[in-house]
Amino acid sequence: MVKVKEFIARVGIKSLDELAEKLELSPATVYSWSQGKRAPTYDVCVKLRRLGMTSYELFGEVFPTDEEFYKNRVMRSVDRFLTDIGIYTKEKV
């Protein structure tokens, strides 16, 4: 779950609506992140990082470098894609 409320309090944004406006998104989208119902897209993650959101606030994980952050994110996406198309499974054979 994205830690939106902690982020806006830390950087001085007054409300979730203001964050939505800065990101050019609907307030409902930002509210759904804060409730854990949805996750931001890659492009929005980049915008949030540029606004100062930490890896922990975004993903609940701490990465020592941005390189490791993106490597981890890409590897999870690749695993998910390969699993979805039936090429890869995490089960031991």
N, CA, C and O atoms as a GROMACS GRO file, in nm:
protein
  372
    1MET      N    1   0.085  -0.118   0.000
    1MET     CA    2   0.000   0.000   0.000
    1MET      C    3   0.089   0.124   0.000
    1MET      O    4   0.186   0.133   0.076
    2VAL      N    5   0.056   0.219  -0.086
    2VAL     CA    6   0.131   0.343  -0.095
    2VAL      C    7   0.100   0.427   0.029
    2VAL      O    8  -0.016   0.446   0.065
    3LYS      N    9   0.204   0.478   0.091
    3LYS     CA   10   0.189   0.557   0.214
    3LYS      C   11   0.170   0.705   0.177
    3LYS      O   12   0.257   0.789   0.202
    4VAL      N   13   0.055   0.734   0.116
    4VAL     CA   14   0.027   0.867   0.063
    4VAL      C   15   0.015   0.970   0.174
    4VAL      O   16   0.071   1.079   0.163
    5LYS      N   17  -0.056   0.938   0.280
    5LYS     CA   18  -0.079   1.036   0.387
    5LYS      C   19   0.051   1.074   0.456
    5LYS      O   20   0.071   1.190   0.491
    6GLU      N   21   0.139   0.975   0.477
    6GLU     CA   22   0.269   1.006   0.539
    6GLU      C   23   0.351   1.096   0.448
    6GLU      O   24   0.419   1.188   0.494
    7PHE      N   25   0.345   1.067   0.318
    7PHE     CA   26   0.421   1.146   0.221
    7PHE      C   27   0.374   1.291   0.217
    7PHE      O   28   0.456   1.383   0.225
    8ILE      N   29   0.243   1.313   0.206
    8ILE     CA   30   0.196   1.451   0.195
    8ILE      C   31   0.223   1.530   0.323
    8ILE      O   32   0.250   1.650   0.318
    9ALA      N   33   0.216   1.463   0.438
    9ALA     CA   34   0.246   1.531   0.564
    9ALA      C   35   0.394   1.570   0.568
    9ALA      O   36   0.429   1.678   0.615
   10ARG      N   37   0.481   1.482   0.519
   10ARG     CA   38   0.625   1.507   0.524
   10ARG      C   39   0.667   1.620   0.431
   10ARG      O   40   0.753   1.701   0.466
   11VAL      N   41   0.607   1.627   0.312
   11VAL     CA   42   0.651   1.729   0.215
   11VAL      C   43   0.568   1.856   0.220
   11VAL      O   44   0.599   1.953   0.150
   12GLY      N   45   0.463   1.858   0.301
   12GLY     CA   46   0.386   1.981   0.319
   12GLY      C   47   0.272   2.001   0.221
   12GLY      O   48   0.222   2.112   0.206
   13ILE      N   49   0.230   1.895   0.154
   13ILE     CA   50   0.112   1.904   0.068
   13ILE      C   51  -0.008   1.896   0.162
   13ILE      O   52  -0.011   1.814   0.253
   14LYS      N   53  -0.107   1.981   0.137
   14LYS     CA   54  -0.217   1.996   0.233
   14LYS      C   55  -0.320   1.884   0.231
   14LYS      O   56  -0.383   1.855   0.333
   15SER      N   57  -0.339   1.820   0.114
   15SER     CA   58  -0.444   1.718   0.107
   15SER      C   59  -0.418   1.621  -0.007
   15SER      O   60  -0.332   1.645  -0.092
   16LEU      N   61  -0.492   1.512  -0.007
   16LEU     CA   62  -0.484   1.416  -0.117
   16LEU      C   63  -0.532   1.480  -0.246
   16LEU      O   64  -0.483   1.447  -0.354
   17ASP      N   65  -0.629   1.569  -0.236
   17ASP     CA   66  -0.678   1.640  -0.354
   17ASP      C   67  -0.568   1.725  -0.417
   17ASP      O   68  -0.556   1.731  -0.539
   18GLU      N   69  -0.488   1.791  -0.333
   18GLU     CA   70  -0.378   1.873  -0.384
   18GLU      C   71  -0.274   1.786  -0.454
   18GLU      O   72  -0.220   1.824  -0.558
   19LEU      N   73  -0.244   1.670  -0.397
   19LEU     CA   74  -0.150   1.578  -0.460
   19LEU      C   75  -0.206   1.533  -0.595
   19LEU      O   76  -0.132   1.529  -0.694
   20ALA      N   77  -0.333   1.499  -0.600
   20ALA     CA   78  -0.396   1.458  -0.726
   20ALA      C   79  -0.383   1.567  -0.831
   20ALA      O   80  -0.356   1.539  -0.948
   21GLU      N   81  -0.402   1.691  -0.789
   21GLU     CA   82  -0.390   1.804  -0.881
   21GLU      C   83  -0.247   1.816  -0.934
   21GLU      O   84  -0.227   1.839  -1.053
   22LYS      N   85  -0.148   1.802  -0.847
   22LYS     CA   86  -0.008   1.809  -0.888
   22LYS      C   87   0.028   1.699  -0.988
   22LYS      O   88   0.109   1.719  -1.078
   23LEU      N   89  -0.034   1.582  -0.971
   23LEU     CA   90  -0.007   1.469  -1.058
   23LEU      C   91  -0.098   1.465  -1.181
   23LEU      O   92  -0.082   1.380  -1.268
   24GLU      N   93  -0.192   1.559  -1.188
   24GLU     CA   94  -0.290   1.566  -1.296
   24GLU      C   95  -0.373   1.437  -1.305
   24GLU      O   96  -0.395   1.382  -1.413
   25LEU      N   97  -0.418   1.393  -1.187
   25LEU     CA   98  -0.501   1.273  -1.176
   25LEU      C   99  -0.628   1.306  -1.101
   25LEU      O  100  -0.641   1.414  -1.041
   26SER      N  101  -0.722   1.214  -1.104
   26SER     CA  102  -0.845   1.236  -1.027
   26SER      C  103  -0.817   1.208  -0.880
   26SER      O  104  -0.736   1.121  -0.847
   27PRO      N  105  -0.885   1.281  -0.790
   27PRO     CA  106  -0.869   1.254  -0.647
   27PRO      C  107  -0.905   1.109  -0.612
   27PRO      O  108  -0.846   1.052  -0.520
   28ALA      N  109  -1.001   1.050  -0.682
   28ALA     CA  110  -1.041   0.912  -0.654
   28ALA      C  111  -0.926   0.814  -0.675
   28ALA      O  112  -0.913   0.715  -0.603
   29THR      N  113  -0.842   0.843  -0.773
   29THR     CA  114  -0.726   0.757  -0.799
   29THR      C  115  -0.629   0.761  -0.682
   29THR      O  116  -0.581   0.657  -0.638
   30VAL      N  117  -0.601   0.880  -0.633
   30VAL     CA  118  -0.508   0.895  -0.520
   30VAL      C  119  -0.567   0.833  -0.394
   30VAL      O  120  -0.495   0.769  -0.317
   31TYR      N  121  -0.696   0.851  -0.372
   31TYR     CA  122  -0.762   0.789  -0.255
   31TYR      C  123  -0.752   0.636  -0.262
   31TYR      O  124  -0.731   0.571  -0.159
   32SER      N  125  -0.766   0.580  -0.382
   32SER     CA  126  -0.759   0.434  -0.394
   32SER      C  127  -0.619   0.382  -0.360
   32SER      O  128  -0.606   0.270  -0.309
   33TRP      N  129  -0.514   0.460  -0.387
   33TRP     CA  130  -0.378   0.420  -0.346
   33TRP      C  131  -0.367   0.418  -0.195
   33TRP      O  132  -0.313   0.324  -0.137
   34SER      N  133  -0.421   0.523  -0.131
   34SER     CA  134  -0.407   0.535   0.014
   34SER      C  135  -0.484   0.425   0.088
   34SER      O  136  -0.451   0.393   0.202
   35GLN      N  137  -0.585   0.368   0.022
   35GLN     CA  138  -0.663   0.261   0.082
   35GLN      C  139  -0.614   0.123   0.041
   35GLN      O  140  -0.669   0.022   0.086
   36GLY      N  141  -0.512   0.118  -0.044
   36GLY     CA  142  -0.456  -0.010  -0.087
   36GLY      C  143  -0.538  -0.083  -0.192
   36GLY      O  144  -0.516  -0.202  -0.216
   37LYS      N  145  -0.632  -0.014  -0.255
   37LYS     CA  146  -0.716  -0.078  -0.355
   37LYS      C  147  -0.650  -0.082  -0.493
   37LYS      O  148  -0.679  -0.170  -0.574
   38ARG      N  149  -0.561   0.013  -0.519
   38ARG     CA  150  -0.492   0.020  -0.647
   38ARG      C  151  -0.348   0.063  -0.622
   38ARG      O  152  -0.314   0.108  -0.512
   39ALA      N  153  -0.266   0.049  -0.724
   39ALA     CA  154  -0.128   0.094  -0.717
   39ALA      C  155  -0.103   0.190  -0.833
   39ALA      O  156  -0.166   0.176  -0.938
   40PRO      N  157  -0.014   0.287  -0.816
   40PRO     CA  158   0.013   0.380  -0.925
   40PRO      C  159   0.085   0.311  -1.041
   40PRO      O  160   0.155   0.212  -1.022
   41THR      N  161   0.067   0.366  -1.159
   41THR     CA  162   0.137   0.314  -1.277
   41THR      C  163   0.284   0.353  -1.270
   41THR      O  164   0.324   0.434  -1.186
   42TYR      N  165   0.364   0.295  -1.358
   42TYR     CA  166   0.507   0.325  -1.361
   42TYR      C  167   0.530   0.476  -1.379
   42TYR      O  168   0.611   0.535  -1.308
   43ASP      N  169   0.460   0.538  -1.475
   43ASP     CA  170   0.478   0.681  -1.502
   43ASP      C  171   0.445   0.764  -1.379
   43ASP      O  172   0.514   0.862  -1.350
   44VAL      N  173   0.342   0.727  -1.307
   44VAL     CA  174   0.305   0.801  -1.186
   44VAL      C  175   0.408   0.777  -1.076
   44VAL      O  176   0.438   0.868  -0.999
   45CYS      N  177   0.463   0.656  -1.068
   45CYS     CA  178   0.569   0.629  -0.970
   45CYS      C  179   0.688   0.722  -0.994
   45CYS      O  180   0.747   0.773  -0.899
   46VAL      N  181   0.722   0.742  -1.119
   46VAL     CA  182   0.832   0.833  -1.153
   46VAL      C  183   0.799   0.975  -1.108
   46VAL      O  184   0.885   1.043  -1.051
   47LYS      N  185   0.676   1.019  -1.132
   47LYS     CA  186   0.636   1.154  -1.089
   47LYS      C  187   0.640   1.166  -0.936
   47LYS      O  188   0.686   1.268  -0.883
   48LEU      N  189   0.594   1.064  -0.867
   48LEU     CA  190   0.595   1.067  -0.721
   48LEU      C  191   0.738   1.072  -0.668
   48LEU      O  192   0.766   1.145  -0.573
   49ARG      N  193   0.828   0.996  -0.729
   49ARG     CA  194   0.969   1.000  -0.689
   49ARG      C  195   1.027   1.140  -0.710
   49ARG      O  196   1.105   1.189  -0.628
   50ARG      N  197   0.990   1.203  -0.821
   50ARG     CA  198   1.039   1.339  -0.848
   50ARG      C  199   0.986   1.440  -0.747
   50ARG      O  200   1.051   1.540  -0.718
   51LEU      N  201   0.867   1.413  -0.694
   51LEU     CA  202   0.811   1.501  -0.590
   51LEU      C  203   0.876   1.474  -0.454
   51LEU      O  204   0.857   1.551  -0.360
   52GLY      N  205   0.953   1.364  -0.445
   52GLY     CA  206   1.024   1.335  -0.320
   52GLY      C  207   0.976   1.214  -0.243
   52GLY      O  208   1.021   1.191  -0.131
   53MET      N  209   0.885   1.136  -0.301
   53MET     CA  210   0.838   1.016  -0.232
   53MET      C  211   0.951   0.914  -0.225
   53MET      O  212   1.020   0.892  -0.324
   54THR      N  213   0.969   0.855  -0.111
   54THR     CA  214   1.075   0.756  -0.092
   54THR      C  215   1.028   0.618  -0.139
   54THR      O  216   0.909   0.595  -0.158
   55SER      N  217   1.123   0.528  -0.158
   55SER     CA  218   1.090   0.390  -0.196
   55SER      C  219   0.999   0.326  -0.091
   55SER      O  220   0.905   0.254  -0.124
   56TYR      N  221   1.028   0.354   0.034
   56TYR     CA  222   0.948   0.298   0.143
   56TYR      C  223   0.803   0.348   0.135
   56TYR      O  224   0.710   0.269   0.148
   57GLU      N  225   0.785   0.479   0.112
   57GLU     CA  226   0.649   0.534   0.103
   57GLU      C  227   0.576   0.479  -0.018
   57GLU      O  228   0.454   0.462  -0.015
   58LEU      N  229   0.649   0.451  -0.124
   58LEU     CA  230   0.588   0.406  -0.248
   58LEU      C  231   0.558   0.256  -0.247
   58LEU      O  232   0.450   0.214  -0.290
   59PHE      N  233   0.653   0.176  -0.198
   59PHE     CA  234   0.637   0.031  -0.206
   59PHE      C  235   0.649  -0.042  -0.074
   59PHE      O  236   0.633  -0.164  -0.069
   60GLY      N  237   0.677   0.030   0.034
   60GLY     CA  238   0.696  -0.036   0.161
   60GLY      C  239   0.829  -0.107   0.170
   60GLY      O  240   0.850  -0.191   0.258
   61GLU      N  241   0.920  -0.074   0.078
   61GLU     CA  242   1.052  -0.135   0.074
   61GLU      C  243   1.157  -0.024   0.072
   61GLU      O  244   1.130   0.087   0.028
   62VAL      N  245   1.274  -0.055   0.120
   62VAL     CA  246   1.384   0.041   0.117
   62VAL      C  247   1.494  -0.016   0.028
   62VAL      O  248   1.539  -0.128   0.048
   63PHE      N  249   1.535   0.063  -0.068
   63PHE     CA  250   1.642   0.024  -0.160
   63PHE      C  251   1.759   0.119  -0.140
   63PHE      O  252   1.739   0.240  -0.133
   64PRO      N  253   1.881   0.066  -0.132
   64PRO     CA  254   1.996   0.153  -0.110
   64PRO      C  255   2.023   0.250  -0.225
   64PRO      O  256   2.074   0.360  -0.203
   65THR      N  257   1.988   0.210  -0.348
   65THR     CA  258   2.010   0.299  -0.462
   65THR      C  259   1.891   0.295  -0.555
   65THR      O  260   1.813   0.200  -0.552
   66ASP      N  261   1.877   0.398  -0.637
   66ASP     CA  262   1.770   0.397  -0.736
   66ASP      C  263   1.789   0.284  -0.835
   66ASP      O  264   1.692   0.226  -0.883
   67GLU      N  265   1.916   0.251  -0.867
   67GLU     CA  266   1.943   0.143  -0.961
   67GLU      C  267   1.885   0.011  -0.909
   67GLU      O  268   1.823  -0.064  -0.985
   68GLU      N  269   1.905  -0.017  -0.782
   68GLU     CA  270   1.852  -0.139  -0.723
   68GLU      C  271   1.699  -0.135  -0.721
   68GLU      O  272   1.634  -0.237  -0.744
   69PHE      N  273   1.642  -0.019  -0.693
   69PHE     CA  274   1.497  -0.001  -0.692
   69PHE      C  275   1.437  -0.040  -0.827
   69PHE      O  276   1.344  -0.120  -0.833
   70TYR      N  277   1.490   0.016  -0.934
   70TYR     CA  278   1.436  -0.011  -1.067
   70TYR      C  279   1.465  -0.155  -1.113
   70TYR      O  280   1.382  -0.216  -1.180
   71LYS      N  281   1.581  -0.207  -1.078
   71LYS     CA  282   1.615  -0.346  -1.111
   71LYS      C  283   1.515  -0.440  -1.045
   71LYS      O  284   1.465  -0.532  -1.109
   72ASN      N  285   1.485  -0.419  -0.917
   72ASN     CA  286   1.390  -0.501  -0.844
   72ASN      C  287   1.252  -0.492  -0.908
   72ASN      O  288   1.185  -0.593  -0.926
   73ARG      N  289   1.210  -0.372  -0.941
   73ARG     CA  290   1.078  -0.348  -1.001
   73ARG      C  291   1.067  -0.418  -1.137
   73ARG      O  292   0.966  -0.481  -1.166
   74VAL      N  293   1.170  -0.406  -1.220
   74VAL     CA  294   1.170  -0.467  -1.352
   74VAL      C  295   1.167  -0.620  -1.340
   74VAL      O  296   1.093  -0.686  -1.412
   75MET      N  297   1.248  -0.675  -1.250
   75MET     CA  298   1.252  -0.820  -1.235
   75MET      C  299   1.117  -0.876  -1.190
   75MET      O  300   1.076  -0.982  -1.236
   76ARG      N  301   1.049  -0.806  -1.101
   76ARG     CA  302   0.916  -0.852  -1.060
   76ARG      C  303   0.818  -0.847  -1.176
   76ARG      O  304   0.734  -0.936  -1.190
   77SER      N  305   0.829  -0.742  -1.260
   77SER     CA  306   0.741  -0.730  -1.376
   77SER      C  307   0.767  -0.842  -1.476
   77SER      O  308   0.673  -0.899  -1.531
   78VAL      N  309   0.894  -0.873  -1.500
   78VAL     CA  310   0.930  -0.981  -1.592
   78VAL      C  311   0.877  -1.114  -1.540
   78VAL      O  312   0.818  -1.191  -1.616
   79ASP      N  313   0.897  -1.142  -1.411
   79ASP     CA  314   0.847  -1.266  -1.352
   79ASP      C  315   0.695  -1.277  -1.367
   79ASP      O  316   0.643  -1.382  -1.402
   80ARG      N  317   0.626  -1.166  -1.342
   80ARG     CA  318   0.480  -1.166  -1.353
   80ARG      C  319   0.438  -1.192  -1.497
   80ARG      O  320   0.346  -1.270  -1.522
   81PHE      N  321   0.506  -1.127  -1.593
   81PHE     CA  322   0.473  -1.145  -1.735
   81PHE      C  323   0.495  -1.290  -1.777
   81PHE      O  324   0.408  -1.350  -1.841
   82LEU      N  325   0.611  -1.348  -1.743
   82LEU     CA  326   0.641  -1.486  -1.781
   82LEU      C  327   0.544  -1.584  -1.716
   82LEU      O  328   0.507  -1.684  -1.777
   83THR      N  329   0.504  -1.557  -1.594
   83THR     CA  330   0.406  -1.641  -1.527
   83THR      C  331   0.270  -1.631  -1.597
   83THR      O  332   0.202  -1.732  -1.617
   84ASP      N  333   0.231  -1.508  -1.634
   84ASP     CA  334   0.102  -1.487  -1.700
   84ASP      C  335   0.093  -1.559  -1.834
   84ASP      O  336  -0.014  -1.608  -1.870
   85ILE      N  337   0.202  -1.566  -1.907
   85ILE     CA  338   0.196  -1.632  -2.038
   85ILE      C  339   0.230  -1.781  -2.030
   85ILE      O  340   0.231  -1.850  -2.131
   86GLY      N  341   0.258  -1.829  -1.908
   86GLY     CA  342   0.276  -1.971  -1.887
   86GLY      C  343   0.417  -2.025  -1.910
   86GLY      O  344   0.436  -2.146  -1.913
   87ILE      N  345   0.514  -1.938  -1.925
   87ILE     CA  346   0.651  -1.983  -1.949
   87ILE      C  347   0.724  -2.010  -1.819
   87ILE      O  348   0.810  -2.098  -1.813
   88TYR      N  349   0.691  -1.937  -1.717
   88TYR     CA  350   0.766  -1.942  -1.592
   88TYR      C  351   0.670  -1.969  -1.478
   88TYR      O  352   0.559  -1.916  -1.474
   89THR      N  353   0.713  -2.051  -1.386
   89THR     CA  354   0.634  -2.073  -1.266
   89THR      C  355   0.730  -2.076  -1.146
   89THR      O  356   0.843  -2.125  -1.158
   90LYS      N  357   0.687  -2.026  -1.035
   90LYS     CA  358   0.771  -2.024  -0.916
   90LYS      C  359   0.768  -2.158  -0.842
   90LYS      O  360   0.843  -2.178  -0.746
   91GLU      N  361   0.683  -2.250  -0.885
   91GLU     CA  362   0.674  -2.380  -0.822
   91GLU      C  363   0.796  -2.462  -0.856
   91GLU      O  364   0.848  -2.456  -0.967
   92LYS      N  365   0.844  -2.540  -0.758
   92LYS     CA  366   0.957  -2.630  -0.783
   92LYS      C  367   0.907  -2.753  -0.855
   92LYS      O  368   0.803  -2.809  -0.822
   93VAL      N  369   0.982  -2.794  -0.953
   93VAL     CA  370   0.944  -2.909  -1.035
   93VAL      C  371   1.012  -3.034  -0.986
   93VAL      O  372   0.992  -3.141  -1.041
   0.00000   0.00000   0.00000
